[in-house]
Amino acid sequence: MTRIQANLLLLLAGAMWGMGFVAQSSAMGSVGPFLFIGLRFALATLVVLPFAIWEGRRAKQKLSMRNRLAFVWVGLMMLGAIVFQQIGLLSTTVTNSGFLTGLYVVMTPLFAVILFRNWPHPIVWPAALTAFAGIWFLSGGAIERLTVGDWLTVLAAAFCAMQVIFIARAASSTGRPITLAVTQFAISAVTGLTIALIHEPIDLAAIRIAAPEIVYAGIFSGGIAFTLQVIGQRYTTAPQAAIFLSSEALFAALFGALILGERLPASGFLGCSLIFAAILGVEVLPALLLRDRASETA
């Protein structure tokens, strides 16, 4: 797979997440956050597991214990991101949550440098800031007074950045992206259902009401989108992946306009333009610079 194809997969994942963001919020009108997480990722596990088994049978070498532990660690990072974002939505607005989750665009290259001294291509820094500014304008260019839910969402963004970084380290070295994805799903499913059984009411009628949101979040923005993320990240860097995945904010606005009839203010269109410019810059500028250097040495 080429880097361009990988980045297109990440864009598709961002689109699925963008459409699924409203489902995450509206489902909690019927079910608790941990029950939603558990059911969502139980469904994602069931959908993706057959492909993981097929991948394992075709693999040339078995996973080592170190590989398995790395997969579990990535799963725990995703669990932290999902849980804190989901609980945060109980006491913050969808707009604030979408904006604050976008902090991982800036956190990802920063954490990569702090943890592993992995310096990204210079274009990543202005592109990350441009994408972050785009998310800010897309949210209306304002944010309400920070609540507990807002701070939990900031913590979710940190976990999301860590997940992106460690996927880049685990997926490329093992060649088992689907197995990694289903490991993440299983960890979130087991944890969510266990906590829900202990602390949340289990009402079958409420589950039926939230079924459309659970199905979409489980199959599309869960199973398919997170699997596309893991596959795509085998062929691109973590900072670049974070910028492409930040398109979820752009797609959330677009789908809101197309499906719900919402209308963006002028600042929203500016935000979309900035996110698109950041994605285009990360994809096009390095290739142009490389071509110029090749022509100079020719």
C-alpha positions in Angstrom: 0.0 0.0 0.0 1.3 3.5 -0.9 1.3 6.3 1.6 -1.4 8.1 -0.4 -3.6 5.0 -0.2 -3.0 4.8 3.5 -3.9 8.4 4.1 -7.1 7.9 2.1 -8.0 5.1 4.4 -7.4 7.4 7.4 -9.7 10.0 5.7 -12.4 7.4 5.4 -12.0 6.5 9.1 -12.3 10.2 9.9 -15.5 10.4 7.9 -17.1 7.4 9.7 -16.1 8.9 13.1 -17.6 12.2 12.1 -20.9 10.7 11.3 -20.8 8.6 14.5 -20.1 11.4 16.9 -23.8 12.3 17.2 -24.7 8.6 17.8 -22.3 8.5 20.8 -24.1 11.5 22.4 -27.7 10.6 21.6 -27.5 7.0 22.7 -26.8 8.0 26.3 -30.3 9.4 26.4 -31.3 5.7 26.7 -28.3 3.7 28.1 -25.4 4.5 30.3 -21.9 5.2 28.9 -20.3 1.9 29.9 -23.2 -0.1 28.6 -23.0 1.8 25.3 -19.2 1.2 25.1 -19.5 -2.5 26.0 -22.3 -3.2 23.5 -20.7 -1.1 20.8 -17.3 -2.8 20.9 -18.8 -6.3 21.5 -20.5 -5.9 18.2 -17.3 -4.5 16.6 -15.4 -7.6 17.9 -17.9 -10.0 16.4 -17.8 -8.3 13.1 -14.0 -8.1 12.8 -13.0 -11.3 14.5 -13.4 -13.6 11.4 -11.0 -11.3 9.5 -8.5 -11.4 12.3 -8.7 -15.3 12.3 -8.1 -15.3 8.5 -5.2 -12.9 8.9 -3.6 -15.1 11.6 -3.9 -18.2 9.4 -2.1 -16.4 6.6 0.6 -14.9 8.8 4.2 -16.1 8.2 5.1 -16.0 11.8 3.4 -16.2 15.2 3.0 -13.2 17.5 5.5 -13.1 20.3 4.6 -12.3 23.9 6.0 -8.9 23.3 3.7 -8.3 20.4 0.7 -9.5 22.4 1.6 -7.2 25.2 2.0 -4.3 22.8 -1.5 -5.0 21.4 -3.0 -5.0 24.9 -1.2 -1.7 25.7 -2.7 -0.1 22.5 -6.1 -1.5 23.5 -5.8 0.1 27.0 -4.9 3.5 25.3 -8.0 3.3 23.1 -10.1 2.3 26.1 -8.9 5.4 28.0 -9.8 7.6 25.1 -13.2 6.1 24.5 -14.2 6.0 28.2 -13.2 9.6 29.1 -14.8 11.0 25.9 -18.0 9.1 26.5 -18.3 10.1 30.2 -17.3 13.6 29.3 -20.3 13.9 27.0 -22.5 13.6 30.0 -21.5 17.1 31.2 -20.2 18.9 28.1 -21.6 19.9 24.8 -21.0 18.0 21.5 -19.3 21.2 20.2 -16.9 21.4 23.1 -16.2 17.7 23.0 -15.4 17.7 19.3 -13.1 20.7 19.7 -11.3 19.4 22.8 -10.9 15.9 21.4 -9.1 17.6 18.5 -6.2 18.5 20.9 -4.7 15.1 20.0 -3.7 16.6 16.6 -1.1 18.7 18.5 -0.4 16.2 21.3 0.6 13.4 18.9 3.8 15.0 17.5 4.6 16.5 20.9 4.3 13.1 22.7 6.3 11.4 20.0 9.2 13.7 20.5 9.0 13.5 24.3 8.7 9.7 24.5 10.8 8.5 21.6 12.7 11.5 20.2 10.8 10.9 16.9 11.0 14.3 15.2 8.4 14.6 12.4 8.8 16.2 9.1 8.9 20.0 9.6 5.7 20.5 7.8 3.8 18.5 10.5 4.1 21.3 13.1 2.4 24.1 11.2 0.0 21.6 9.7 -1.0 20.3 13.2 -1.6 23.9 14.4 -3.5 24.7 11.3 -5.8 21.7 11.7 -6.3 22.6 15.4 -7.2 26.2 14.4 -9.6 24.7 11.9 -11.3 22.6 14.6 -11.6 25.7 16.7 -13.3 27.7 14.0 -15.5 24.7 13.1 -16.7 24.6 16.7 -17.8 28.3 16.3 -14.7 30.0 17.4 -15.7 29.9 21.1 -15.9 27.5 24.0 -18.0 27.6 27.0 -16.6 27.6 30.5 -14.7 24.4 31.1 -16.7 21.8 33.0 -15.6 18.4 34.5 -16.7 16.9 31.2 -14.4 19.2 29.3 -11.4 18.2 31.4 -12.2 14.5 30.9 -12.3 15.1 27.2 -8.9 16.7 27.3 -7.7 13.6 29.1 -9.4 11.5 26.3 -7.4 13.5 23.7 -4.2 12.6 25.5 -5.1 8.9 25.4 -6.0 9.2 21.8 -2.6 10.7 21.0 -0.9 7.8 22.8 -3.0 5.3 20.9 -2.0 6.8 17.6 1.7 6.8 18.5 1.7 3.2 19.8 -0.3 1.9 16.8 2.4 3.3 14.6 5.0 1.2 16.5 2.9 -2.0 16.9 1.1 -2.3 13.6 4.0 -1.9 11.2 6.3 -4.3 12.9 3.9 -7.2 13.3 2.0 -7.1 10.0 -1.2 -8.0 11.9 -3.3 -4.8 11.9 -6.7 -6.6 12.0 -5.6 -8.7 15.0 -4.5 -5.5 16.7 -7.8 -3.8 16.0 -9.9 -6.7 17.3 -7.7 -6.8 20.5 -8.6 -3.2 21.1 -12.3 -3.9 20.6 -12.3 -6.9 22.9 -10.6 -5.0 25.7 -13.2 -2.1 25.5 -16.1 -4.6 25.2 -15.1 -6.7 28.2 -14.3 -3.6 30.4 -17.4 -1.7 29.4 -19.8 -4.6 29.9 -18.2 -5.5 33.2 -18.5 -2.0 34.7 -22.0 -1.6 33.3 -23.2 -4.9 35.0 -21.9 -3.5 38.3 -22.8 0.1 38.2 -25.5 0.7 35.5 -29.1 -0.4 35.0 -29.6 -3.0 32.3 -32.9 -2.3 30.6 -33.6 -4.3 27.4 -36.2 -1.7 26.3 -33.7 1.1 26.6 -31.2 -1.0 24.6 -33.7 -1.5 21.8 -34.3 2.3 21.7 -30.5 2.9 21.4 -30.0 0.0 18.9 -29.5 2.1 15.8 -26.8 4.2 17.4 -25.2 1.0 18.9 -25.2 -0.7 15.5 -23.7 2.2 13.6 -21.1 3.0 16.3 -20.3 -0.8 16.6 -20.0 -1.7 12.9 -19.0 1.5 11.1 -17.4 4.1 13.4 -16.2 1.2 15.6 -15.2 -2.0 13.8 -14.6 -0.6 10.3 -13.2 2.8 11.1 -10.7 1.7 13.8 -9.6 -1.2 11.6 -9.0 1.2 8.8 -7.0 3.4 11.2 -4.7 0.5 12.2 -4.2 -0.6 8.6 -3.5 2.9 7.3 -1.0 3.7 10.1 1.2 0.9 8.9 2.2 3.1 6.0 2.4 6.6 7.4 3.7 8.4 10.5 1.8 9.0 13.7 1.8 12.8 13.4 0.6 12.7 9.8 -2.1 10.1 10.8 -3.3 12.4 13.5 -3.8 15.3 11.0 -5.7 13.1 8.6 -7.9 11.6 11.4 -8.7 15.1 12.6 -10.9 15.3 9.5 -13.6 13.8 11.7 -14.5 17.3 12.8 -14.8 18.4 9.2 -17.0 15.4 8.2 -19.1 15.8 11.3 -20.0 19.3 10.1 -20.6 18.2 6.6 -22.8 15.3 7.6 -24.7 17.6 10.0 -25.4 19.9 7.0 -26.4 17.1 4.6 -28.4 14.9 6.9 -29.7 17.1 9.7 -30.0 20.3 7.7 -27.6 22.2 10.0 -25.9 25.3 8.6 -22.4 26.4 9.2 -21.5 30.0 10.0 -18.8 31.7 8.1 -16.3 30.7 10.8 -17.3 27.1 10.2 -16.4 27.3 6.5 -13.1 28.9 7.5 -12.5 25.9 9.8 -13.2 23.4 7.1 -10.8 25.2 4.8 -8.0 25.2 7.4 -8.4 21.5 8.1 -8.4 20.8 4.3 -5.3 23.0 3.9 -3.5 21.1 6.7 -4.3 17.7 5.1 -3.3 18.9 1.7 -0.1 20.5 3.1 1.0 17.3 4.8 0.3 15.2 1.7 1.6 17.5 -1.1 4.4 19.7 0.3 6.8 16.8 1.3 6.4 15.3 -2.2 7.1 18.6 -3.9 10.2 19.2 -1.8 11.5 15.7 -2.5 10.9 16.2 -6.2 12.8 19.6 -6.2 15.7 18.0 -4.4 15.8 15.2 -6.9 15.8 17.6 -9.8 18.6 19.6 -8.2 20.8 16.5 -7.8 20.0 15.2 -11.3 
